[in-house]
Amino acid sequence: VAVVMCGGNRRSEMNAVKEVKGLSWSSAACGNAVWEGVRLCDFLKAMGVQSDEKSHVILEGYDRDPTYTPFAASIPLSKAMDPRGDVILAYEMNGKTLTRDHGFPVRCIVPGVVGARNVKWLGKITISKNESDSHWQQNDYKSFNPSVDWDTVDFKTAPAIQNMPVTSAICSPSPNDHELKIVDDHLEVKGYAYSGGGNKIIRVDVTSDEGKTWITADLEQMPDSENVSAGRHYAWTLFTARVPIKKGQKFVEVWSKAVDSNYNCQPEHFKNIWNLRGVVS
């Protein structure tokens, strides 16, 4: 569940349960863009690659860490070779040549999959029987149960994250808003929702009384989204809801939870999904 507390001071949502070791992206590390490029499946077929259910596509960028090791990640070959997987080697974003920050000259876009697999500044593609052995594939971007800490974690026991889970974020009001605009005893709440694997957002529920009652938000989706086939809904969904506020209430805690087309639903408490890296939550 996405949580925003207004009218008072609070810690970030990611650390509301206990601290994580990672970047506090909050609700800002997500965007929506139109990408243009060459389908990776067409590129690989032209190179004579045949699909199978066990191999992987290793994507290596030109960027390097302090040890001069290039960033690398991998996705299943079956995903890369599936025409409906929509993986592309992108060279344009929103109708313009990729900027340097977004991966010029070529970036691999793997829709529905966590951003760490969408490798920027792409320099090398390798077909392998094994996943990438990079740090970012083997020792990061994995999730564990809430009781695992840095003294007990074993990254070998968890698979690398691929598809994103269903999620939502409240963008307005923000945690820094100390004066709320209440109209007719209601607060307008706005945000976005998204689910991985091409699943469509079908509902966003919002509450201002810690889950006692819920309001169904109005959804704003991409034009013609009703005609997009199942498993290919890659754009975010914007939502707006008017939630009731008690007269004289000075502190407001608002939750949102999204539901996707597979009826996956966000849990209502961070403590149930907390993990030491703060990912997929």
Order of alpha helices (4+ residues) and beta strands (2+ residues): beta-beta-alpha-beta-beta-alpha-beta-beta-beta-beta-alpha-beta-beta-beta-beta-beta-beta-beta-beta
